[in-house]
C-alpha cells in the first residue's frame, strides 16, 4: 500500500504552475497568462482508473461464476445484495484514505467502481444484462470493466473493430473538446462562475423559499452557461475514455448525442441524448428490474431516484474528508466543504416529474403548436428550461467545493495576473 501511496505523493491540490506565456486581451484591462497542463494529473488519473479496474475484474469473475449460473437462488441474492454491493460501496473510500488521494478529480475516478458493480450485480441477479455480454467470461469482464459502451457484433458475439476513419475522427473530437473545455474553464474562473453578477441565487444553496428567484433571467443565463461547461467537462472525460478503447482497436458508442441543441422533449434529453453511459447502466440495473414488479411511470421514477442516490454517493467521494483533516476530538472537518445530503436525489426527482408530466402536457394545443412550428434549437432550449432553474443543485457544489478548480491543472488555463 505504501508503494502505491508514493505514486500519488503529488497531491495536485495547489495550482503552482509557472506561466507558459503572457499577453494582453483586446478590450480587457491587465495582463493575462497562459498556463500549460500538468501531465502528472493525467498520469495519476490513468493509474487510479487502472487500479480501480482490477477490483472490477475480480468482481466480474465472481459474479459470472457464482451469481449468473445461480440466478434466482437465495445464494445469488445474498452474494449480490449482501456482499458485492456493500463491498463495492466501501472499497473506494478505503482507497482514498489509504493512498491519501486529495485532488477532487482523482477522487471522482474511484466512483465508476461502485457504480458498475452495484448496477451490474443487479443486472446479473434479475437477468437484465444484454445477452451478448454473458456469452463468455471474456465478454463479461470487458463489459464489467468499461463505463463506456462497445459496439458488439451479434453474429460473432465479439467487439467491432474501429476503422482508420473512425479512429482519426474520434481523436480529433478529443482534441477539439479538450481545448474548448480549457477556454470554458478559463472564462468561468475569470467571472467567478457568475457572468451575470445580479443573480441572487447562491450556487450551493438548496432553499426554495424564494422560488421566483430561480426563474430570473440572470439566474437562468448563469445556469445555462454552467451547464454548458459541465457538458464539456463530462464530454472530455468520456471522449478520453472512448479514445482509450479506440487505441486498443475497438469501436465505442457515443456518450452524448448533442443533447443541448437537438432534444425534442425531456424524454428525448434524458433517455436518448444526455449521458448514455448512466442511462444504459440505469436501464439494466434499475428500470428493467423495477419494471418486473411495477408500472412504467413508477419504474421511471425509481430509475431517477437511483440516479440521484448514486450521484449523492459520487459527491460523498469527491468531497470526502480524510482522517488527518478531521479534529481528533470531534471527528469534524471544520474547513472542508460538505454538500447537502440528498440534494442530487432531489434534482433527479424534479427531472423525473418533468419527464412524467411530458405526456399529458404535450397534448395541450399550445405545446403541440410549438413542437411542430418552432426551430429545433428553440425547442431544445425550452426543454432545458424544465431543469435550468434548479441545475445549481447539481453544478453548484462543484464550483463552491473546488472541483472545477482542481481540474484546472489538467488543462490549458488562462488567468489574469
Secondary structure, DSSP 8 states (H G I E B T S, - for coil): -HHHHHHT-S---S-----SEEE--TTS-S-EEEE---HHHHHHHHHHHHHHHHHHHHHHHHIIIIIGGGTTSHHHHHHIIIIIHHHHHHHHHHHHHHTT---HHHHHTTHHHHHHHHHHHHHHHHT-S-GGGGS-HHHHHHHHH-SS-B-EETTTTEE-B--HHHHHHHHHHHHHHHHHHHHHHHHHHHTTT-SSTT----TT----TTGGGGG-HHHHHHHHHHHHHHHHHHHHHHHHHHHHHHHTTB-B--S---HHHH--SHHHIIIIIS-HHHHHHHIIIIIHHHHTTS-HHHHHHHHHHHHHHHHHHHHHHHT---GGGS-TTT---TTS----TTHHHHHHHHHHHHHHHHHHHTTSHHHHHHHHHS-HHHHHHHHHHHHHTTTHHHHHHHHHTTHHHHHGGGS-EEEE-
